[in-house]
Amino acid sequence: MKLIDNVNSRLVDDLKQTIKKGSYLHIAGASFSIYAYEALKKELNQIEELQFIFSSPTFIEENLRKDSRQFYIPHIYNEVDLCGGDFELRLKNQLNQRAIAKECAQWVKNKVTFKSNKNQNTPLNGLIYILGKDNEEYAYSNITSFTTSDLGLTQRKGFPTLIQQTEYPNSSAFLDWFNQVWENEEDLTDVTSKVQDYFENAFKDNSPEFIYFVTLYNIFNDFLEDLSLDNLPNDKVGFKESIVWNKLYNFQQDAVIGAINKLEKYNGCILADSVGLGKTFSALGIIKYYEMRNKDVLVLCPKKLEANWNTYRHNDKNNILAADRFRYDVLFHTDLSRDKGTSNGRNLEAVNWGNYGLVVIDESHNFRNNNTVVGKENRYQKLLRKVIQEGIQTKVLMLSATPVNNRFNDLRNQLALAYEGNPEEIDGKLDTSKGIDQIFRQAQIAFNNWSKFETSQRTTDVLLDMLDFDFFEILVLS
């Protein structure tokens, strides 16, 4: 007996050793993916036959949709996983799905029979059984599906994996069980032709218009799902009639809407557009929205950027936004370390730091360090305490083209300003299996290991594969 956890050992590596030329395969699983076929293509092309049982009802509903399967996302069916499920997103983004589907369809036609369980309330246990020559037989139990995440090639959310491999003769009981199920015509139905039709639909030619609209849907799908009517800007305040809104490019207006949505939902957001894309003007659009909702706004910027922000506050001839009458306060990063004196015309002793509904931090990467020194409060800690934690609830908009300089902790410390340094505040709002601190620790470990690779191996794709799926969920805040 062998145990496989898809961390220290992967199912795909074991199957490459046990699937031999002339083998017979028997699989029961919730879904089947063409990318799992691609991963084992060399081995699967040499088998004699595969019998596959969908462990829960698949392709047997009376009103099965006739739409293009690639883009129909059913709520209760498993059909969509044939062309790649949620955890195979990066593989789908390689745009080779059509070629793989075509090749897999031919293999299915020659060697595979599919049956489906009819009973929704009595799902079958997952199993992979390899019947080879000379008693080379292996049973893999505790299988969920036949996808790349089950093979250990892509990461998945949820509980850890523990697959048991059993060899002959102890494996024979699993084969007997599978054969009994396979012959049960009362509870199983043959769906081979429907699977073949599905594949044909996946690699058929589509019109350019269809591809264009589907591309737009997939690009913006996550953004649309993240939007909520409760968090969208209230148009009734009139901010879309402002001068600054109407001077924004379309992509900047989209950034303003998205940032307001995240500020309302998560209490913080990083606007990380590249240099030259107008982060200041996008931020002014956000500021105008909150000013029109009677929020006091503080802009914290480096002193060298004073003119960038003061220009739009004053009734000067060179202020193209004078009609908007911005009233935000401008202070400097270094002012957080001062208890008295004047700055930008303000008496620092009189500043009510905790009374701002929105604080905009320009060049927020300057607040990436939270190194604790006993008996001394650094600038980051003063910002967190004086501006964000004390007084009224404060939303935090951060502007930076380089939110990560050297470590992932740079990003974590900036995001911590949004949840007032209390990880529990954000953990409940994120769709992750681990807390935000643990996610960043694991991401840093992955990055450190990646940085030690040889240059030829130190690629972006390798790093992305090493990062936990939860890490990308955190990026909704930027």
C-alpha positions as CSV (number, residue, x, y, z in Angstrom):
1,M,0.0,0.0,0.0
2,K,1.2,3.5,-0.8
3,L,-0.2,6.9,0.2
4,I,-0.1,9.9,-2.3
5,D,-0.8,13.4,-1.0
6,N,-0.1,15.4,-4.3
7,V,2.5,17.4,-2.3
8,N,5.4,15.1,-1.5
9,S,4.3,12.7,-4.2
10,R,1.9,13.2,-7.1
11,L,-0.7,10.9,-8.6
12,V,0.3,11.8,-12.1
13,D,3.9,10.6,-11.6
14,D,2.6,7.3,-10.2
15,L,0.2,6.8,-13.0
16,K,3.0,7.3,-15.6
17,Q,4.8,4.3,-14.0
18,T,1.8,2.0,-13.7
19,I,-0.1,2.6,-16.9
20,K,1.6,0.4,-19.5
21,K,0.9,-0.5,-23.1
22,G,-2.1,-2.7,-23.4
23,S,-3.5,-1.8,-20.0
24,Y,-7.3,-1.6,-19.3
25,L,-8.4,1.4,-17.3
26,H,-11.5,1.6,-15.1
27,I,-12.3,5.1,-13.6
28,A,-15.1,6.4,-11.4
29,G,-15.1,10.1,-10.8
30,A,-17.2,13.3,-10.7
31,S,-15.7,14.7,-13.8
32,F,-13.3,14.2,-16.7
33,S,-10.9,16.8,-18.1
34,I,-9.1,17.1,-21.4
35,Y,-6.2,18.5,-19.5
36,A,-5.8,15.4,-17.5
37,Y,-5.8,13.5,-20.8
38,E,-3.1,15.8,-22.1
39,A,-1.0,15.2,-19.0
40,L,-1.1,11.4,-19.5
41,K,-1.4,11.4,-23.3
42,K,1.6,9.2,-24.0
43,E,0.4,6.6,-21.5
44,L,-3.4,6.8,-22.4
45,N,-2.8,6.5,-26.1
46,Q,-1.3,3.1,-25.5
47,I,-4.1,1.5,-23.5
48,E,-6.6,-0.9,-24.9
49,E,-9.7,0.5,-23.3
50,L,-11.1,2.9,-20.7
51,Q,-14.4,2.5,-18.9
52,F,-15.4,5.7,-17.2
53,I,-18.3,6.2,-14.8
54,F,-19.5,9.7,-13.8
55,S,-20.1,9.2,-10.1
56,S,-23.0,11.6,-10.1
57,P,-25.6,12.4,-12.8
58,T,-23.9,13.9,-15.9
59,F,-25.3,14.3,-19.4
60,I,-28.6,12.7,-18.4
61,E,-30.9,15.6,-17.5
62,E,-34.0,15.8,-19.6
63,N,-33.5,19.4,-20.6
64,L,-29.8,19.3,-21.2
65,R,-28.7,22.6,-22.7
66,K,-27.7,22.5,-26.4
67,D,-25.6,25.7,-26.1
68,S,-21.9,25.8,-26.8
69,R,-20.6,23.7,-23.9
70,Q,-17.4,25.6,-23.6
71,F,-19.1,28.7,-22.3
72,Y,-22.2,27.3,-20.6
73,I,-21.5,27.1,-16.9
74,P,-24.1,24.7,-15.4
75,H,-25.0,24.8,-11.7
76,I,-25.5,21.1,-11.1
77,Y,-23.9,19.3,-14.0
78,N,-20.3,18.3,-14.4
79,E,-20.1,18.6,-18.2
80,V,-18.2,21.9,-18.1
81,D,-15.2,20.2,-16.5
82,L,-14.5,18.3,-19.7
83,C,-12.9,21.4,-21.1
84,G,-11.2,22.5,-17.9
85,G,-12.6,23.3,-14.5
86,D,-12.0,26.1,-12.0
87,F,-8.6,24.9,-11.0
88,E,-7.4,24.5,-14.6
89,L,-7.7,28.2,-15.4
90,R,-4.1,28.8,-16.2
91,L,-4.1,25.8,-18.6
92,K,-7.2,27.2,-20.3
93,N,-5.5,30.6,-20.7
94,Q,-2.8,29.0,-22.9
95,L,-5.4,29.0,-25.7
96,N,-4.7,25.5,-26.8
97,Q,-8.0,24.0,-25.7
98,R,-9.3,23.4,-29.2
99,A,-6.3,21.3,-30.3
100,I,-6.4,19.3,-27.1
101,A,-10.2,18.7,-27.3
102,K,-9.8,17.6,-30.9
103,E,-7.1,15.1,-30.1
104,C,-8.9,13.9,-27.0
105,A,-12.1,13.4,-29.0
106,Q,-10.4,11.0,-31.4
107,W,-9.0,9.1,-28.5
108,V,-12.4,8.9,-26.8
109,K,-14.0,7.7,-30.0
110,N,-11.5,4.8,-30.3
111,K,-11.0,3.7,-26.7
112,V,-13.4,5.1,-24.2
113,T,-16.9,4.2,-23.0
114,F,-18.7,6.6,-20.7
115,K,-21.6,5.8,-18.3
116,S,-23.3,8.0,-15.8
117,N,-24.9,7.4,-12.4
118,K,-28.6,8.2,-12.6
119,N,-29.1,8.9,-8.9
120,Q,-28.3,12.4,-7.6
121,N,-28.6,11.3,-4.0
122,T,-26.4,8.2,-4.1
123,P,-23.0,9.3,-5.6
124,L,-20.4,6.6,-6.2
125,N,-16.9,6.5,-4.6
126,G,-14.0,7.6,-6.8
127,L,-11.6,5.0,-8.2
128,I,-8.9,4.5,-10.7
129,Y,-8.1,0.9,-11.5
130,I,-5.3,-0.2,-13.9
131,L,-5.5,-3.8,-15.2
132,G,-2.2,-4.8,-16.8
133,K,-0.5,-7.9,-17.8
134,D,1.1,-10.5,-15.5
135,N,-0.9,-9.4,-12.4
136,E,0.3,-5.8,-12.7
137,E,-2.9,-4.3,-11.2
138,Y,-3.2,-1.2,-9.2
139,A,-6.2,0.5,-7.5
140,Y,-6.2,4.2,-6.5
141,S,-9.0,4.9,-4.0
142,N,-10.2,8.2,-2.5
143,I,-10.2,9.8,-6.0
144,T,-12.6,12.7,-6.6
145,S,-12.3,13.3,-10.3
146,F,-10.0,12.9,-13.3
147,T,-8.7,16.4,-13.6
148,T,-5.2,18.0,-13.3
149,S,-5.9,19.1,-9.8
150,D,-6.6,15.5,-8.8
151,L,-3.5,14.5,-10.6
152,G,-1.5,17.0,-8.5
153,L,-0.6,19.3,-11.4
154,T,-2.6,22.3,-10.4
155,Q,-3.5,23.6,-7.0
156,R,-7.0,23.4,-5.5
157,K,-8.9,24.7,-2.6
158,G,-10.4,22.7,0.2
159,F,-9.3,19.7,2.2
160,P,-5.9,18.0,1.7
161,T,-5.6,15.0,-0.6
162,L,-4.7,11.5,0.5
163,I,-5.0,8.8,-2.2
164,Q,-4.4,5.1,-1.4
165,Q,-2.7,2.9,-3.9
166,T,-3.3,-0.8,-3.5
167,E,-1.5,-3.5,-5.5
168,Y,-2.5,-7.0,-6.6
169,P,-3.9,-9.3,-5.1
170,N,-5.5,-6.9,-2.6
171,S,-6.6,-4.6,-5.4
172,S,-8.9,-7.3,-6.9
173,A,-11.8,-6.3,-4.6
174,F,-11.9,-2.9,-6.2
175,L,-12.1,-4.3,-9.7
176,D,-14.9,-6.6,-8.6
177,W,-16.8,-3.6,-7.2
178,F,-16.3,-1.6,-10.4
179,N,-17.5,-4.5,-12.6
180,Q,-20.6,-4.9,-10.5
181,V,-21.4,-1.2,-10.8
182,W,-20.6,-1.2,-14.6
183,E,-23.1,-3.9,-15.3
184,N,-25.9,-2.2,-13.3
185,E,-28.1,-1.0,-16.1
186,E,-30.8,0.1,-13.8
187,D,-28.7,2.8,-12.1
188,L,-26.3,3.6,-14.9
189,T,-26.8,4.9,-18.5
190,D,-24.5,5.1,-21.4
191,V,-23.5,8.7,-22.2
192,T,-20.6,8.1,-24.6
193,S,-22.3,9.7,-27.6
194,K,-23.1,12.9,-25.6
195,V,-19.5,13.2,-24.4
196,Q,-18.3,12.9,-28.0
197,D,-20.9,15.6,-29.1
198,Y,-19.5,17.8,-26.3
199,F,-16.0,17.5,-27.6
200,E,-17.0,18.2,-31.2
201,N,-18.7,21.4,-30.0
202,A,-15.6,22.4,-28.1
203,F,-13.3,22.5,-31.1
204,K,-15.8,23.6,-33.8
205,D,-15.3,26.9,-35.7
206,N,-17.0,29.9,-34.1
207,S,-17.7,33.3,-35.7
208,P,-15.4,36.2,-34.9
209,E,-18.3,38.0,-33.1
210,F,-18.9,35.1,-30.9
211,I,-15.3,34.8,-29.9
212,Y,-15.1,38.5,-29.3
213,F,-18.0,38.6,-26.9
214,V,-17.0,35.5,-25.1
215,T,-13.5,36.9,-24.7
216,L,-15.0,40.1,-23.1
217,Y,-17.1,38.0,-20.8
218,N,-14.1,35.9,-19.5
219,I,-11.9,39.0,-19.1
220,F,-14.4,40.8,-17.0
221,N,-16.3,38.0,-15.4
222,D,-14.5,38.0,-12.1
223,F,-14.8,41.8,-11.9
224,L,-18.6,41.6,-12.5
225,E,-19.0,38.9,-9.9
226,D,-17.1,41.0,-7.4
227,L,-19.4,44.0,-7.9
228,S,-22.3,44.4,-5.6
229,L,-25.2,46.9,-5.8
230,D,-24.6,47.6,-2.1
231,N,-21.0,48.6,-2.9
232,L,-21.4,50.4,-6.2
233,P,-21.1,54.2,-6.3
234,N,-24.4,56.0,-5.7
235,D,-24.9,58.1,-8.9
236,K,-27.4,60.2,-7.1
237,V,-24.7,62.2,-5.4
238,G,-23.9,63.7,-8.8
239,F,-20.1,62.9,-9.0
240,K,-20.5,61.9,-12.6
241,E,-21.4,65.5,-13.4
242,S,-18.1,66.7,-12.0
243,I,-15.4,68.2,-14.1
244,V,-12.8,65.6,-13.1
245,W,-15.1,62.7,-13.9
246,N,-15.7,64.0,-17.5
247,K,-12.0,64.5,-18.0
248,L,-11.1,60.9,-17.2
249,Y,-10.5,58.4,-19.9
250,N,-12.8,55.3,-20.0
251,F,-10.2,53.1,-18.4
252,Q,-9.8,55.7,-15.6
253,Q,-13.5,55.8,-15.0
254,D,-13.6,52.0,-14.8
255,A,-10.7,52.3,-12.2
256,V,-12.7,54.8,-10.2
257,I,-15.8,52.6,-10.1
258,G,-13.8,49.5,-9.2
259,A,-11.8,51.3,-6.5
260,I,-15.0,52.7,-4.9
261,N,-16.5,49.2,-4.9
262,K,-13.4,47.8,-3.2
263,L,-13.3,50.7,-0.7
264,E,-16.9,50.0,0.3
265,K,-16.5,46.2,0.5
266,Y,-13.0,45.9,1.9
267,N,-12.3,49.3,3.4
268,G,-9.2,49.7,1.3
269,C,-7.7,49.4,-2.1
270,I,-4.4,49.8,-3.9
271,L,-4.5,51.6,-7.3
272,A,-1.4,50.1,-8.9
273,D,-1.5,51.5,-12.4
274,S,1.9,51.9,-14.1
275,V,3.7,55.3,-14.2
276,G,2.0,57.7,-16.7
277,L,-1.5,56.2,-16.6
278,G,-2.9,59.0,-14.5
279,K,-3.3,57.6,-11.0
280,T,-3.6,61.1,-9.6
281,F,-6.6,61.9,-11.7
282,S,-8.2,58.6,-11.0
283,A,-7.7,59.3,-7.3
284,L,-9.3,62.8,-7.7
285,G,-12.4,61.1,-9.2
286,I,-12.6,58.9,-6.1
287,I,-12.0,61.8,-3.8
288,K,-14.8,63.8,-5.5
289,Y,-17.2,61.0,-4.8
290,Y,-16.4,60.9,-1.1
291,E,-16.4,64.6,-0.8
292,M,-19.9,64.8,-2.3
293,R,-20.9,62.3,0.4
294,N,-19.6,64.8,3.0
295,K,-16.5,62.8,3.9
296,D,-13.4,64.6,5.0
297,V,-10.4,63.5,2.9
298,L,-6.7,63.6,3.7
299,V,-4.1,63.2,1.1
300,L,-0.7,62.0,2.4
301,C,2.1,62.4,-0.1
302,P,5.8,62.9,-0.3
303,K,6.8,66.6,0.0
304,K,8.2,66.5,-3.5
305,L,4.7,65.8,-4.9
306,E,3.1,68.7,-3.0
307,A,2.3,70.7,-6.2
308,N,0.6,67.7,-7.8
309,W,-2.1,67.8,-5.1
310,N,-2.2,71.5,-4.0
311,T,-2.8,72.7,-7.6
312,Y,-6.4,71.2,-7.6
313,R,-7.3,72.7,-4.3
314,H,-6.7,76.3,-5.0
315,N,-8.7,78.8,-7.0
316,D,-5.9,79.5,-9.4
317,K,-5.9,80.1,-13.1
318,N,-3.9,76.9,-13.8
319,N,-6.4,74.7,-11.9
320,I,-8.5,73.1,-14.7
321,L,-10.7,71.5,-12.0
322,A,-11.4,74.7,-10.1
323,A,-15.2,74.4,-10.6
324,D,-15.2,71.1,-8.7
325,R,-14.0,73.0,-5.6
326,F,-12.0,70.2,-4.0
327,R,-11.5,70.7,-0.2
328,Y,-9.3,67.8,0.7
329,D,-6.3,68.3,3.1
330,V,-2.8,67.7,2.0
331,L,-0.1,66.7,4.4
332,F,3.2,64.9,4.0
333,H,4.6,61.5,4.9
334,T,7.1,63.0,7.2
335,D,4.4,64.9,9.1
336,L,3.5,61.7,10.8
337,S,6.7,61.8,12.7
338,R,6.2,65.4,13.9
339,D,4.0,66.5,16.9
340,K,4.3,70.3,16.3
341,G,5.2,72.9,13.8
342,T,3.5,73.8,10.6
343,S,3.2,71.9,7.3
344,N,1.5,73.1,4.1
345,G,-0.1,75.9,6.1
346,R,-1.4,73.6,8.8
347,N,-0.7,73.7,12.5
348,L,0.2,70.0,13.2
349,E,-0.8,70.2,16.8
350,A,-4.4,71.1,15.8
351,V,-4.8,68.4,13.1
352,N,-7.6,66.0,14.0
353,W,-5.9,62.9,12.5
354,G,-8.6,60.5,13.4
355,N,-11.5,62.4,11.8
356,Y,-10.9,61.6,8.1
357,G,-13.4,59.3,6.3
358,L,-10.9,58.7,3.5
359,V,-7.1,58.9,3.5
360,V,-5.3,58.8,0.1
361,I,-1.7,57.7,0.4
362,D,0.4,58.6,-2.6
363,E,3.5,56.5,-3.1
364,S,2.1,54.1,-0.5
365,H,5.1,51.8,-1.0
366,N,6.9,54.2,1.4
367,F,4.8,52.6,4.1
368,R,5.9,49.0,3.3
369,N,8.0,48.6,6.5
370,N,6.5,47.7,9.8
371,N,9.7,46.9,11.7
372,T,9.0,47.1,15.4
373,V,11.5,48.7,17.7
374,V,10.8,48.5,21.4
375,G,9.9,51.9,22.9
376,K,9.7,53.6,19.5
377,E,6.8,54.1,17.1
378,N,7.8,54.3,13.5
379,R,6.0,56.3,10.7
380,Y,4.0,53.3,9.6
381,Q,2.8,52.6,13.1
382,K,1.9,56.2,13.6
383,L,-0.2,56.2,10.4
384,L,-2.0,53.1,11.5
385,R,-2.7,54.4,15.0
386,K,-3.3,58.2,14.5
387,V,-5.1,58.2,11.2
388,I,-6.8,54.8,10.8
389,Q,-7.4,53.2,14.1
390,E,-8.3,56.2,16.2
391,G,-11.5,58.2,15.6
392,I,-14.0,57.4,12.9
393,Q,-13.8,54.5,10.5
394,T,-11.3,55.5,7.7
395,K,-11.2,54.0,4.2
396,V,-7.7,53.8,2.7
397,L,-6.8,54.4,-0.9
398,M,-3.2,53.6,-1.8
399,L,-1.4,54.8,-4.9
400,S,1.7,53.0,-6.1
401,A,3.2,51.8,-9.3
402,T,5.5,49.5,-7.3
403,P,3.6,48.1,-4.3
404,V,6.1,45.3,-4.0
405,N,9.8,46.3,-3.9
406,N,11.7,43.4,-2.4
407,R,9.3,41.1,-0.4
408,F,5.7,40.1,-0.4
409,N,5.5,41.6,3.1
410,D,5.7,45.0,1.3
411,L,2.3,44.4,-0.1
412,R,1.0,42.8,3.1
413,N,1.9,45.8,5.3
414,Q,0.2,48.2,2.9
415,L,-3.0,46.0,2.8
416,A,-2.9,45.9,6.6
417,L,-3.8,49.6,6.6
418,A,-7.1,48.7,5.0
419,Y,-8.1,46.3,7.9
420,E,-6.5,48.4,10.7
421,G,-3.8,45.8,11.3
422,N,-6.4,43.2,12.4
423,P,-6.2,40.2,10.1
424,E,-9.5,38.8,11.3
425,E,-11.3,41.9,9.8
426,I,-10.2,40.9,6.2
427,D,-10.1,37.1,6.6
428,G,-13.9,36.9,6.8
429,K,-14.3,39.0,3.6
430,L,-11.9,37.0,1.4
431,D,-12.8,33.7,-0.2
432,T,-9.7,31.9,1.0
433,S,-9.0,28.7,2.9
434,K,-6.2,30.3,5.0
435,G,-5.7,33.6,6.8
436,I,-4.0,36.5,5.1
437,D,-0.9,36.3,7.2
438,Q,-0.4,32.6,6.5
439,I,-1.0,33.2,2.8
440,F,1.8,35.9,2.7
441,R,4.2,33.7,4.7
442,Q,3.7,30.8,2.2
443,A,4.1,33.2,-0.7
444,Q,7.4,34.5,0.6
445,I,8.7,31.0,1.1
446,A,7.7,30.1,-2.4
447,F,9.4,33.2,-3.7
448,N,12.6,32.5,-1.7
449,N,12.8,29.0,-3.1
450,W,12.1,30.2,-6.6
451,S,14.9,32.8,-6.4
452,K,17.4,30.1,-5.8
453,F,16.7,28.3,-9.0
454,E,19.0,28.4,-12.0
455,T,18.3,31.3,-14.4
456,S,16.8,29.0,-17.0
457,Q,14.3,27.7,-14.4
458,R,13.5,31.0,-12.8
459,T,10.6,31.9,-15.0
460,T,7.3,33.6,-14.3
461,D,5.3,30.5,-15.1
462,V,7.3,28.5,-12.5
463,L,6.7,31.1,-9.8
464,L,3.0,31.3,-10.6
465,D,2.8,27.5,-10.2
466,M,4.5,27.7,-6.9
467,L,2.2,30.3,-5.4
468,D,-0.8,29.2,-3.5
469,F,-4.2,29.7,-5.2
470,D,-5.3,31.8,-2.2
471,F,-2.6,34.4,-2.9
472,F,-4.3,35.4,-6.1
473,E,-7.6,35.9,-4.3
474,I,-5.9,38.6,-2.2
475,L,-5.2,40.6,-5.4
476,V,-8.9,41.6,-5.5
477,L,-7.7,44.5,-3.2
478,S,-5.6,46.0,-6.0
